[in-house]
């Protein structure tokens, strides 16, 4: 079981700096590009009309991925990120033992 650790001040500062340096400019850039896309889609300008269909396809795929991410997060798939690793090792151990191969837990981590 994974224990919850208290977030230190340095971790909070690092997170805030990461948001300010990377995520905020990326969000602003995305908003500007979305505005430009909407201007082209509304017919205000004829430049870039060739890109409407590919961008819409990418947007639809992105929305599908976002829905899958939300579904995974609400179903608790990110609560214990170490569990799949141990499940895979357990299955491998069971398959090896079924085939008569010796299994040694110490050899996994060397």
N, C-alpha and C positions, 0 to 999 in steps of 0.2 A: 504494500500500500504506500502511496506517495504522500509524504507529509507536506502540509502547507507551511511555507516559510514566509516570514514577515519581510515585506519589501523594504530595503534599506534606502536611506536618503540618496546615496550615490546612484542606485538603480532608478529612482524616480527622476532625478536630474538627467540621467542618460536618456530615459524615455522621453522626457519633455524636449531635450535637445534634438533627438531623433525626429520627433514630430515637427519641430520648427524647421529643421534643416532639410528634411526629405519629404515628409508627407504634405506639409502645407504648400510648398512650391509645386509639387506634383498635382495636388488638388486644384490649385489656381490654374495651372496649365491645362488640366482636363476640362475645367469649366470654360476656359477661353475656347478650346477646340470644340466643345459641345455647342457653344454659342455660334461659332463659325459654321458648324454643321447645320444647325437649325436655320441660319440665314440662307445657306445654299438650298436647303430642303424647301424653304418657303418661296424660293424663286426670286429673292431679292437680288441675287447676282448669278450670272451664268458660269462663273469660274468654279470648277470643282464638281460639276454635276456628274461627271464620270465616276466619282467615288461614292455616290449615294448607296448603290446596291451593295458593294462589298462592305462598307461601313455598317450598314444595317444588318448584314449577315453576322458580322463580328459582334455587334451589339446584342443580337438575339442569342448567340452562343454565350456571351458574357452573362446575360440575364439567367440563362439556364444554369451556368456554373454557380452563380450567386445563390440561386434557389437551392442547389444541392449543398452548398456550404452552409446555408441557414438551416437546412434540414438536418445535416450532420451535427451542427452545433446544438440544435434543440433536442436531438436524440441522445446527447451525451457522448458522442464519439471522440471528443477531445478531452474528456475528463481524465482518463488514464492512458497517456500516450505510450507507456512502456508495455502495456498488456499485450498488444499484437506480437511484439518481439518474443515474449515468453510463451505465448500460445504457439507460435511457429516452432520454437525450440522443443516444446512439449510434443507437438505432432511429429517432428523429426525423430525424437527419441522413441516414440511409440512405433513408428514405421521401422526404425533400425532394429528395435527389439523384436518386432514381428518377423523380420528377415533373418534373425539370429546373429546380428552384428553386435559386438560389445559396445556399450555406451558408457562414457566417462564424462561426468559433468565438468571436471577440471580441464579437459582438453578444449572446451568451448571458449574459454577466456584467455587462452595463451596465444 
